[in-house]
Amino acid sequence: MLLQRRREGTLRTSIPPGPETAWTPPFDLAVTDRLLTTTRAVRRRLDLSHPVEREVVLDCIRLSQQAPTGSNTQGWAWLLVDDPEKRRSLGELYRELAEANIPQARQSHTMDAQTARVYDSAEWLGRHLAEVPLLAIPCIREEFGGPSGNATAAAMYGSILPAAWSFQLALRSRGLGSAWTTLHLFREKEFAELLGIPAGILQVALLPVAYTKGTDFKAAKRRPPESITHWNHWQA
């Protein structure tokens, strides 16, 4: 109801000390909500035959740099791989990891239809990663000192994950798709050696990037927000 009233521009809010004023959203909520709800993990619908222009990707990275970072460190870095030979080498490593790990992971989960499709597409990506025109690896410099633990990890990953998601949203708005994968981190050192990533630079994910076959993606089925939200105190 609240979202609908915002979309219609009828939600009113009191702005003291003046009278009530009609609240006008600063963005087109229908367009914004569509971007946020239909930026899916795309694998099978990646167009492997369409090159990805470097300037388009750099534009998406430029937008991602507006994301927050801990203590304004801005320690992010991106490694983009479009060289066919390097993609082939990375794809072979990724295929081995997919064949060794995805079937086992599939057996440990309850297979509803949606989850089964996710695993099917993950296996497909394992076979075809080398054919994806661009592989993007978001990285972060390990600049957060102090004792290890949740606080340090949250500060470090919190300084790259928002930027990576902004990057994926920017891709979607330009007709490209991606998928968040971390499987390659089981052999992170080998990937680092192949790509010349120095010590002190932490790989966070590997995003296959390509134009998509069609743009008609839909929101996924999710539980109601009330079922995962706790007000003021954790509810059992």
N, C-alpha and C positions, 0 to 999 in steps of 0.2 A: 504494500500500500504506500509506504513512504517513498520507495523507488519510483512507483508510478506517478505519484504527485510531483516528484522532482522532475520526471521526464515531461510532464505536462506543464511545468512551470507554475504550479498552483501552491506549492509548499511555501508557507509564510513563517518568518522568524522575527523575533523582537530584537531590535538593535538599539539598546539604550544609548542616549536618553530620548531618542526620537520615537515616533509612532511605528507600528508594525509596517514592514516593507515586504513586498513580494520578493521571494528568493528566486534568483535566476542563476541556474548552474553556469559555471564558467566554460564548460565544454558541452558539446552535444552528447548527452548521456547515452543515447541509443547507439551512436557510433563507438563511443568509448567502451561501453559495456560489451558490445559485440567483439571488439578487439581483445578485451580481457578474457572473455568466456570462450572464444574460438581459437585462441593461440594454442594449438594442440601439439603434442609430440608427433611429428610427422616422419614416417619412415618409408613405407611402401609408396606413398604418393609424392615422394621426391622425384623430380624430373632429372634423371641422370644424363640426359642428352643435351641439356641447356647450360651453357657456361654461365658462371656467376661473375659479374663485373667487379673488379677490385674497388672501384669508386663507390659502388653501392654498399659494399661491406664496410668500407671505411666510414661512410656516412652513418651506418648503424652503430659503429664503434664510437663515433663522435657523440651520438645521442646517449650511448651507455655511460659516457664519462660524466654525465650529470647526476649519476646515482651517488648516494652517500658512501663515505668511507670512514672507518674508525680514525679519530684524531686528524681527519683530513689528510691522511698519509698518501692517498692516491697511488698506492703501490701496485695497481693492476697492470697487467700486460696481456697481450693477445698474440698467440702464435697461429698464423693462418697458413694452411698447407693447400696449395693448388697444383703443385708439381706432380705430374702423373707417376713418376718413379717413386717418389716419397709416399704418395698416397697408396701405391701398390704395396710397399713395404709395411706401412702402418696397417693396411687392410689385412695383410696376411697374419700379423700378430693378433689383430682384433678377431679374425675368424677363428683362430686357435682358442682364444679366450671364450668366445661365444659357444663353440662346440663343447668346451670343457665345463662351462658353468651354467648356461641357460637351461639345459634339460634338467639338471639337478634342482635349480631354483624353481622350475615349473612344478616339479613333483612336491615341493614343500608348500605350495599355495593351493587354496581352494579355487577350482577353475570355474568361475561363472563365465558367461559368454564374453563379457567385456575384458576380463583379465586374460582369457584365452587368446583374444585378438591381440592384446599387448604382447604376449609372449611370441605369438606367431610373427608379428612384425619385428620383434627384437631378433628373432632367428634370421629373418630375411635380411635385416641390416648386417648381421654378422657375415652373411655371404656376399654382400654387395657394398660394403663400406668403401672399398678401393675405387668404386665407380662413381661415388659421390663427388661432384665437381669441386667442393671446398670443404675442408675440415678445419674447424675453429676450436682452439684450445685456450680457454680463459685461464690465466695464471695470476698468482699473487706473490709478492715478495714477502718472505718470512721476516717481517719487521717488528712483530709484537713480542717483546721480551716478557720477563716475569715467569712465575711458575706456570707449568703446563696445567691444563684443566679446562673446564667448560668456559670460563670467562675469556681465556686467551683464544680458544678455538672460535668462540662466538665473535670476538672482535676481528679475527683474521678472516674467517669465511664471510662474515657480515660486511667485509670490505670488498668483496668480489661478486657474491651471489646477486645482490641487487643490480649490479651493472650487467651481469650475464643475462638476467631476465629482461632488463630493458633492451638489450641487444636482440633477444628473441622476439620481443614485441615489435621492435623496429623492423626486423626481417618480415614478420607477418604483414605489417602494414604496407610493405613493398612487394607483396606477392611471393615471398620466399618462405620456406619452412625449415624447421630444425627439430632436433630431439636432444634432450638432456641425457647423456650417457656417461657412466663412470667406470665401465668395465675395464677400460684400458689401464686404470690405476693399479690393477693387480700386477701389471708389468711396467709400472711407471718408469723405472730406471732405463729399461730398454727403449721406451718411447723417447725419454730425455736424450739418450745417446744418439738415437737416429736423427733427432731434431736439433741437437746442440744446445739443449736447455741447461744452463749452468746451475751449480749448487746454490741453494738459497731461493730458488724460484719454484713455487709449488703449483703443480698442475691441479686443476679443480674439476674439470670435465672435458669431454670431447663432444663437440656439436657438429653433426653432419649438416651441411647447409646447401640448399638447392632451391630453385624455383619449384613451385608445387604444381601438380596436375590438378588444375581447378583450384578455386579458392572458397568453395562452399563448405567449410568446416563448421561443425555444430558443437554446442556445449555438451560436455560429458554428463552422464548421470552421477549425481552426488547426493549425499545425505543432506537433510535440512540443516541449515546453520545452527538452529537451536539445539541440535543433537550433539554438537561439538563445542558449544559455547558455555562458559561458566561465568556467572556474574558475582563478583565480590568474594566468592569462596568456592573452592573446588567441590563439585557435586559428585557423590559416589555413583 
